[in-house]
């Protein structure tokens, strides 16, 4: 079964310095039909104004992944980590028993656009963790690159959940087919551009939820950047 999640049906928040689209219920946006998909709980498409951001705030029992599409984000946390994340970098923070952090756009003249992703862990508690890794465009061009997994396979960042996140860049004749396990869930989010997913034409911000499907086919991209989540039920 394949279910389309059109971009225009996502939740939207406008705070002046922050514009955000919510794929699932978040903050003031509540939709009982879209509370998450398996352990995938949040995909927020955030646009942050120059020199603005999120002040220090707490998290607990959540796997948090940040993927920058444009600009940069400066991160500081209570574990002592401080870094600037740029396009191509994947940042991971396991909140565990509790962590506090801040995120700001360090630029004075350009916005930051990022995807903030929350995945529920397979166990509560545990010491907070932090990870960061760069994945080049070449690794993602015309194919899916594993960037996050439950076992750290293929140089990916290891998280506390039996879930996998792959990211790919597809244009023109580039195509990939992936066999899917029928006991798993697949969530495909088109971050930028246009892409055909199993014959369905998707544009920026669109997504599809898949279950009991035999394969995933990505093709006919137009400068597409796509995130593919492999998830337990």
Phi, psi and omega per residue, in radians:
X1 nan 2.365 3.118
X2 -2.168 2.222 3.138
X3 -2.116 2.211 3.133
X4 -1.417 2.383 3.022
X5 -2.048 1.591 -3.067
X6 -1.139 2.551 -3.128
X7 -0.972 -0.746 -3.043
X8 -1.231 -0.219 3.122
X9 -1.600 -0.059 3.095
X10 -1.205 2.793 3.028
X11 -1.223 2.710 -3.122
X12 -2.390 2.378 3.083
X13 -2.233 2.391 -3.140
X14 -2.252 1.957 -3.110
X15 -2.092 0.359 -3.117
X16 1.419 -1.306 3.135
X17 -1.353 -0.284 -3.098
X18 -2.316 2.223 2.964
X19 -2.037 2.284 -3.047
X20 -2.465 2.442 2.983
X21 -1.950 2.307 -3.071
X22 -1.930 2.064 3.085
X23 -1.251 -0.493 3.132
X24 -2.277 2.870 -3.137
X25 -0.886 2.313 -3.083
X26 -2.800 2.336 3.108
X27 0.912 -2.154 -3.078
X28 -1.327 -0.237 3.128
X29 -1.521 2.110 3.138
X30 -2.288 2.164 3.082
X31 -2.427 1.855 -3.087
X32 -1.053 -0.300 3.109
X33 -1.477 -0.197 -3.107
X34 -2.388 1.256 3.119
X35 -1.674 -0.175 -3.095
X36 2.652 -3.122 3.126
X37 -2.509 1.876 -2.948
X38 1.025 -2.391 3.097
X39 -1.412 -0.077 3.099
X40 -1.286 2.019 -2.987
X41 -1.907 -0.541 -3.053
X42 -2.489 2.322 2.804
X43 -2.336 1.820 3.100
X44 -1.873 2.207 3.084
X45 -1.690 1.736 -2.991
X46 -1.825 2.347 2.990
X47 -1.984 2.048 -3.039
X48 -1.968 2.234 -3.099
X49 -1.182 2.769 3.122
X50 -0.946 2.396 3.071
X51 1.063 0.378 3.123
X52 -2.114 2.977 3.125
X53 2.924 -2.879 -3.086
X54 -1.719 2.092 3.081
X55 -1.175 3.040 -3.086
X56 -1.018 2.223 -3.102
X57 -2.606 2.780 -3.046
X58 -1.672 2.733 2.959
X59 -2.432 2.712 3.113
X60 -2.644 2.450 3.035
X61 0.882 0.964 3.078
X62 -2.679 2.441 3.026
X63 -1.609 2.049 -3.007
X64 -2.003 2.171 -3.113
X65 -2.110 2.282 3.115
X66 -2.049 2.253 3.139
X67 -2.254 1.977 -3.074
X68 -1.483 2.267 3.098
X69 -1.707 -0.653 -3.134
X70 -2.534 2.545 3.104
X71 1.324 -2.469 -3.100
X72 -2.724 2.830 3.071
X73 -2.358 2.271 3.117
X74 -1.678 2.169 -3.044
X75 -1.988 2.394 2.977
X76 -2.428 2.474 -3.126
X77 -2.474 2.995 -3.077
X78 -1.298 -0.116 3.040
X79 -1.465 -0.109 -3.126
X80 1.681 0.092 3.129
X81 -1.435 2.484 3.037
X82 -2.635 2.128 -3.112
X83 -2.767 2.876 3.076
X84 -1.961 2.100 -3.077
X85 -1.678 2.283 -3.105
X86 -2.160 2.952 -3.139
X87 -0.905 2.347 -3.095
X88 1.750 -0.393 3.109
X89 -1.510 2.482 3.010
X90 -2.001 2.184 3.127
X91 -1.923 2.444 -3.107
X92 -2.275 2.380 3.036
X93 -2.427 2.080 3.037
X94 -1.638 1.969 -3.041
X95 -1.191 -0.554 3.093
X96 0.905 -2.281 -3.098
X97 -1.235 -0.217 3.085
X98 2.536 2.367 3.114
X99 -2.614 2.664 3.064
X100 -2.105 2.449 3.121
X101 -2.664 2.902 3.059
X102 -2.298 2.704 -3.137
X103 -2.472 2.139 -3.116
X104 -2.340 2.589 2.989
X105 -1.371 1.984 -3.064
X106 -1.371 -0.161 -3.085
X107 -1.491 2.585 3.110
X108 -1.711 -0.114 -3.020
X109 -2.398 0.185 3.088
X110 -2.587 2.614 -3.135
X111 -1.386 2.880 3.005
X112 -2.015 2.375 3.024
X113 -2.140 2.251 -3.126
X114 -2.541 2.793 2.986
X115 -1.838 2.156 3.023
X116 -1.830 2.183 -3.006
X117 -2.125 2.277 3.061
X118 -2.046 2.290 3.062
X119 -2.175 2.274 3.124
X120 -1.215 2.333 -3.134
X121 -1.270 2.831 3.126
X122 -1.485 -0.071 3.045
X123 -2.636 2.540 -3.112
X124 -1.515 2.768 3.110
X125 1.362 -2.785 -3.101
X126 1.640 2.745 3.139
X127 -1.189 2.352 3.079
X128 -0.999 2.526 -3.101
X129 -2.268 2.732 3.110
X130 -2.419 2.471 3.079
X131 -2.625 2.696 3.139
X132 -2.703 2.393 3.140
X133 -2.670 2.531 3.109
X134 -1.701 2.374 3.064
X135 -2.157 2.071 -3.025
X136 -1.242 2.806 3.067
X137 -1.054 -0.641 -3.107
X138 -1.074 -0.624 3.130
X139 -1.182 -0.423 -3.053
X140 -1.859 -0.147 -3.034
X141 -1.266 2.037 3.103
X142 1.315 0.151 3.130
X143 -2.766 2.883 3.084
X144 -1.537 2.321 3.096
X145 -1.951 2.169 3.097
X146 -1.212 2.131 -3.116
X147 -2.030 -0.418 -3.139
X148 -2.443 2.412 3.107
X149 -2.737 2.960 3.119
X150 -1.409 -0.219 -3.100
X151 -2.183 0.082 3.123
X152 1.229 0.384 -3.084
X153 -1.074 2.598 3.006
X154 0.948 0.611 3.098
X155 1.313 0.269 3.129
X156 -1.391 2.891 3.086
X157 -1.373 2.283 -3.102
X158 -1.516 2.292 3.114
X159 -2.131 2.975 -3.112
X160 -1.612 1.057 3.070
X161 -2.954 2.543 3.108
X162 -1.404 1.143 -3.105
X163 -2.347 2.693 3.140
X164 -2.280 2.434 3.027
X165 -2.135 2.186 3.067
X166 -2.066 2.538 3.129
X167 -2.236 2.387 -3.134
X168 -2.452 2.738 3.066
X169 -2.057 2.166 -3.060
X170 -2.279 2.337 3.138
X171 -2.581 2.555 3.053
X172 0.977 -2.084 -3.024
X173 -1.531 0.014 -3.130
X174 -1.137 2.383 -3.040
X175 -2.605 2.558 3.027
X176 -2.517 2.416 3.029
X177 -2.019 2.388 -3.110
X178 -2.243 2.221 3.051
X179 -1.273 2.382 -3.103
X180 -1.960 2.485 3.050
X181 -1.446 2.318 -3.046
X182 -1.209 -0.308 3.127
X183 -1.637 0.224 3.136
X184 -2.101 2.846 3.067
X185 -1.860 2.579 3.087
X186 -2.229 2.288 3.090
X187 -2.165 2.164 -3.092
X188 -2.009 2.132 -3.116
X189 -2.119 2.116 3.093
X190 -1.533 1.877 -3.088
X191 -1.336 -0.652 -3.131
X192 -2.606 2.721 3.079
X193 1.313 -2.722 -3.136
X194 -2.323 2.623 -3.064
X195 -2.778 2.492 3.002
X196 -1.609 2.215 3.128
X197 -2.080 1.931 -3.068
X198 0.871 0.751 3.074
X199 1.477 -0.100 3.134
X200 -1.659 2.299 -3.136
X201 -1.457 2.018 3.135
X202 -1.980 2.521 3.073
X203 -2.036 3.121 -3.082
X204 -0.907 2.226 3.124
X205 1.598 -0.270 3.100
X206 -1.289 2.730 3.086
X207 -2.574 2.821 3.008
X208 -2.302 2.478 3.051
X209 -1.854 2.230 -3.034
X210 -2.200 2.396 3.040
X211 -2.538 2.514 3.133
X212 1.019 0.544 3.067
X213 -1.728 2.603 -3.092
X214 -1.491 -0.513 -3.107
X215 -2.677 2.775 3.049
X216 -2.013 2.256 -3.140
X217 -2.128 2.086 3.103
X218 -1.965 2.174 -3.082
X219 -2.806 3.006 3.090
X220 0.901 0.829 3.111
X221 -1.320 2.614 3.008
X222 -2.180 1.577 -3.086
X223 0.866 0.837 -3.050
X224 -1.553 2.448 2.964
X225 -2.136 2.121 -2.973
X226 -2.256 2.501 3.061
X227 -1.975 2.283 -3.135
X228 -2.140 2.087 -3.137
X229 -1.808 2.276 3.022
X230 -1.888 2.085 -2.908
X231 -2.323 2.614 2.993
X232 -1.342 2.802 3.064
X233 -1.214 nan nan
